[in-house]
């Protein structure tokens, strides 16, 4: 049972007498003028067996409960219930963040119609599984022309062209967070070089970015792409790159953003100790994730030890670092803020290393060692690369 059913049936700690919504709109989104005939009259004097009606709760608490629902749930399970819920359901607080997942051909029309009705409130939008590049172009064109206050754009598994993103950045100049996860025009899992965008030239259209996620979207980060990022995104705090990259390019980015970067995730195969030396200069770094670090030695690990503000540390496949080096690393460096460590795929890491980590990191909550069958999706969620969307 999802949270919307629990609200309507009164299973969130309140025995509500409200009935389940009998109307199923599917992907049809009624206009505000249509809602007058779609409600159940509820009298304020009606009291349930426990002596309190859910509508007796303060407005702020109801809005807090509704804020956990998606736009689809608010439309189908809140607005039609009664006039009071319809009024609360139209509060701008609930429409600042909209999420749309492609379920059918009507999902596209629903998204356009919802944005048209609520565009003045929107601050964040998430789109998932829209695999038509023509639809994506029209959707982002519509968003760009109507949602000038937009600050966050999250796209997951969407067919996308660089030109479409460039136009979005020009029409929405206030975007501060851009996440592209498995987004490209011709995504093919088995054809690596054909599957991704050729460059990151669209970044120049987003001058206010503080968060940039390019996860399985860009084939290779070139030196020109790196120059565009550091020239335009001077206040970048979060950077996630899952692609091949030139060592010179990534070192330019790290050196240029060392005074602002707080979250860094790199997934490639061009790591070495000199790159760790550059990363050690990012003293504001709170979260560090490095995948495929086979070329990093204990000397590179020593540089990472100077990052005293680390809260999350991930090192995948560090096969050149022994368990003894890891144990000594966590003993000698005082990571007072470290709460998450993932050393999956590292050679010989055992329970003894885990014991050392828990003994010398007072705030540690999670220590992960996986040798075979490494599950990366939970790790992506831990670093806010993937987001759990309601299906």
C-alpha positions, 0 to 999 in steps of 0.5 A, spaced: 500 500 500 502 506 498 502 512 502 496 516 498 492 509 500 494 510 507 492 517 507 485 516 504 484 510 509 487 513 515 493 509 516 498 514 518 496 514 525 489 518 524 482 514 523 479 518 518 472 517 515 474 519 508 472 514 503 477 512 497 477 516 491 472 513 486 475 516 480 480 514 476 483 519 471 489 515 469 493 520 465 488 525 464 489 531 468 482 535 470 483 543 470 481 547 476 474 548 473 473 541 473 474 539 480 467 542 483 464 536 482 469 531 484 469 532 492 466 528 498 462 533 502 465 532 509 462 536 515 467 539 520 463 536 526 464 529 524 468 525 529 471 518 528 471 513 533 478 516 536 475 523 537 479 526 532 478 527 525 484 528 520 481 535 518 482 537 525 490 537 524 493 544 523 494 546 516 502 545 516 501 538 518 497 536 513 501 540 508 507 536 511 504 529 509 502 531 502 509 534 501 511 526 501 506 525 495 508 525 488 504 530 483 500 524 480 498 522 487 496 529 489 492 530 483 488 523 484 488 522 491 488 529 495 484 534 490 478 530 489 477 528 497 473 535 499 474 542 498 478 543 504 483 538 501 483 541 494 485 548 497 491 545 501 492 541 495 493 547 490 498 550 495 505 552 492 509 548 497 506 542 493 508 544 486 515 546 487 518 539 485 514 535 480 516 528 478 514 525 471 515 518 469 513 515 462 507 510 463 504 511 457 503 515 451 498 520 455 504 521 460 507 526 455 500 530 455 499 530 462 506 533 463 505 539 459 498 540 462 501 540 469 506 544 467 502 549 464 497 550 470 503 550 475 509 553 472 509 559 476 511 555 482 515 550 479 523 550 482 525 543 480 522 537 475 524 530 474 523 526 468 524 519 467 524 514 461 522 518 456 525 515 450 523 519 444 528 525 443 522 529 439 518 529 445 523 531 450 525 536 445 518 539 445 517 538 453 524 542 455 522 547 450 515 548 453 518 548 460 524 553 458 518 558 455 514 557 462 518 556 468 523 561 468 524 560 476 526 553 475 532 551 479 533 544 478 533 539 472 533 531 473 533 527 467 533 519 468 534 515 462 531 520 457 533 521 449 536 527 449 540 532 444 546 537 446 542 542 442 536 541 447 539 542 453 543 548 450 536 552 449 533 550 456 539 553 459 538 559 455 531 560 457 532 558 464 538 562 467 537 560 474 538 553 474 543 551 479 542 543 479 543 539 472 543 531 473 543 527 467 543 519 468 543 515 462 541 520 458 543 521 450 539 520 443 541 513 442 542 509 448 545 502 447 548 498 452 553 494 448 556 500 444 559 504 449 562 509 444 556 510 440 551 510 446 553 517 449 553 525 447 560 527 444 561 533 448 559 537 454 558 544 450 551 545 453 554 546 460 556 553 457 549 555 457 548 554 465 552 559 468 549 558 475 550 551 476 552 548 483 551 541 482 553 537 475 551 530 474 553 527 468 552 519 469 553 514 463 551 520 459 558 523 456 563 518 452 569 522 454 571 528 458 576 532 453 580 538 455 575 543 451 570 540 456 574 541 462 575 548 460 568 550 459 566 547 466 571 551 470 570 557 465 563 557 466 561 553 473 566 557 478 561 555 484 560 548 483 560 544 489 558 537 486 561 534 480 559 527 478 562 524 472 562 517 469 566 517 463 573 516 460 577 522 461 583 525 460 588 525 466 590 533 464 582 534 463 580 532 470 586 535 474 584 542 471 577 541 473 580 539 480 585 544 481 580 550 479 574 548 483 578 546 489 576 552 493 568 550 492 567 543 491 564 539 496 562 532 493 566 529 488 565 522 484 569 520 478 568 513 475 573 512 469 580 508 469 585 514 469 587 515 476 594 515 479 597 518 485 598 525 482 590 525 481 590 524 489 595 529 490 590 534 487 584 531 490 587 532 497 587 540 496 580 540 496 579 541 503 572 542 503 570 536 500 565 532 504 564 526 499 569 522 495 567 517 490 572 513 486 571 507 482 576 503 478 582 505 482 587 500 480 592 504 479 592 508 486 598 506 491 599 507 498 602 513 496 596 516 493 592 513 499 596 517 504 594 524 500 587 522 501 588 522 508 589 529 509 581 530 507 579 531 514 572 533 513 570 527 509 563 524 511 563 519 505 569 515 502 568 510 496 574 506 493 572 501 488 577 496 486 583 498 489 587 492 488 594 495 489 593 497 496 593 491 502 589 490 508 594 492 512 595 499 508 588 500 509 588 499 517 594 503 518 590 509 513 584 509 518 588 509 524 593 514 523 588 519 520 583 522 524 576 522 520 571 525 526 566 526 521 566 520 517 560 516 517 560 512 510 566 507 508 565 503 501 571 499 500 568 494 495 572 490 490 579 491 494 583 486 495 583 482 501 579 487 505 576 483 511 573 484 518 579 486 521 579 492 517 572 494 519 573 493 526 579 498 525 574 503 522 569 502 527 574 503 532 577 510 530 571 513 526 566 515 532 561 517 527 561 511 522 554 508 521 556 504 515 562 500 512 561 496 506 566 490 503 563 486 497 568 482 493 563 478 488 556 481 486 558 488 487 551 492 488 552 499 485 545 501 485 545 502 492 551 506 492 549 511 487 543 512 491 547 513 497 551 519 493 544 522 490 546 520 483 540 515 483 533 517 486 528 513 488 522 515 484 515 512 485 513 508 479 
